[in-house]
Amino acid sequence: MPIGSENELNSPSAPARLGVLRSAVFWLLFFSFSLTLGYPTLSRYDPRKLGRDQTAYYSMTAGQPVVDGVPFCYRLLVPSVAKPFYWLARGRVGTWDPVWFGMLISNSLFCATFSFLMLLMGYRILRDLPVAFLGCTLVLLDYAVADLWLSGYVDASEACLLMAVALLMYSDKWWPLPLIGLIGGIAKQSFLPFATVFAIVWWLATPRSRRSSTQLLWIAALACAAFASIVLAYWLVEDKLMMPWSMATWWTFGGILRDLLRIFSDHRFLYPFFWLLPLGFWRLNRFPRPWVMATVITGLFAFGVAVYANLGGSADRPIFNVIAPLFGLSTACLIGTVSWRRNRPPSQSV
């Protein structure tokens, strides 16, 4: 059966299965890839020199006071997961910084889980394990993974949880969405709007015969759980109640044209997408329409938020977190199905 046929795209109820042993092998392989890509943070450079984000996460992992850490100090998930590995590493990892060791392990856990969930999604849709694996490795080799996900940031956790939302909805399992929302709220504040928009667009793009009001209630529960989780994070850090939209006060909107120019003139914004977008565009028709619509509209929404927040080159982070799985698999689909012309040497007569 050809890749991406109509029967394959609409059969989430009969998914291709990897098995427990093969799943464990793939996850461990992705984890080892992540550790390798993030190794420079241990001995090559200090991520704290790159920005306030990494400085805040470093202090949170080490249990130190966070100076000038708003809004980063409310993103509790990755530093909290890193702490046990930091405690184990103190005095045991030689010249490596034990804090960055803990952060690398934490981010690698989320990066490997993201890749494995992406592999499951790709395998169930395409029914082609090598192509699905190629898509995962292409994403891992993107500039954004080594330079952003595994360099002391927390974006790997947001991407992992957004991938979980997509896989759950494709598998028609809506009830775990509130649990993902609870975790996502303490991963990064932007998870709330991105996951909500993503889920609503997915639901609207689903054929009416497969939509239900119960699914919409689970989406509302996802948003409410993420909302409550963010409020809880604010309360734990500040010991006072703050609403999620309070983060809009930290943005410095300077005008659409100026902010657009600042984004597109920054090379950091272009690096993650210069091959991902043009190559990934051509095979989007091989994937379920709800996933394509949810990814594209949420990606545009993330870009709009980045412009309003005046993120400059950092706008690549939220957009990549949203679009990377679909466009990575689509690029692999293009590479795996393109017909290459082979130049054969002319036959020689004896």
C-alpha positions, 0 to 999 in steps of 0.5 A: 500500500503506498505511503499516505493512502486514504485508508492509512490516514483515517485508521487511528483505531488500528495503529501500527505497533512497535512492541515493548522491546523495540520501543525501549530501544528506540527511546534509549537511542533518542536519549543517547542522541540527545545527550550527545547533542547537548554535551557541549554544555558540560565542558565547551561553554557556559550557557549562562553567558547566553541569556537570563533564561539559562541563568534563572534555570541554573539558579532554580536547579541549584536551589539558589536565589533567582535574580531578575528571573521573571518570567523564567522562575515560574517554569518549574518542570525542567529544573525540578526534574533536573534537581535529583540528577544535580544532587547525584552529580555533585562531586562525581562528574569531574570538571563537568558542572553538576547543574548543567549535567542535571539540566542536560539529563532533564532536557534529554528525557523530554527530547527523547520522549518527544522523538519517540512520540513523534516516531509513534505518530509517524509510524501510525500514519505512514506505516513506514518505520524507516521513514518515520525514524528518518523524520525524527532524526531530521528534527534532532539534527535541526539547529534548534534542538542542539542550540535551544532544546539542549542548551539550558532552556526548557523548550524541549518540555513544551515540544514534548507535551504538544507532541503528546497532545497531537498523538492523543487526539490522533489516537482518539484518546481525549481524557488524558488531555487535562493531565497534559495541561497540568504538566504543561502549565509548569513547563512553560506559560506559552503551553496554555495558549498554544495547546488550546489553539492547537486542540480547538483547531484540530477538533474543528478540522475533524469531520463532523461524524467524528466530533462530539461535545465530550471531546470539546469538554476535554479540550476545555479541561485541558485549558483549565488544567493548564490555567490552574497549573500556571496560577499554582506555579505563580503562587509557589514562587511568589506566594500570591495569586497571579493570572496567566495573562500577567505575562503580557505585561512583561512584553515590550511591543514596539510596533508591527513593522519594527518587530517584524524587521527585527525578527527577519533580520536576525539570523537565529530566526532563519536557521531552524527553518531554512530547510524544514519549511521548503522541504516539509511543505511538499508532502503535507497532503500525506498527513491527516487534515486536522493535524496539518490545520492545527499545526499551521494555524498554531504556528501562525498564532505563535508567530503573531505572539512572538511579534507582539512580544518583540522576541526578535530572533527568539521567535524561532523557539515557539514556532519550532516547538509547534511545527517541527514534528509534522514538517520533519515527518513530511520532509522524511516522506519527501526524501523517502518517496522521491524518485531518483534518476540513476545514471547507468553506464552504457553497456559495453559489447564484448 
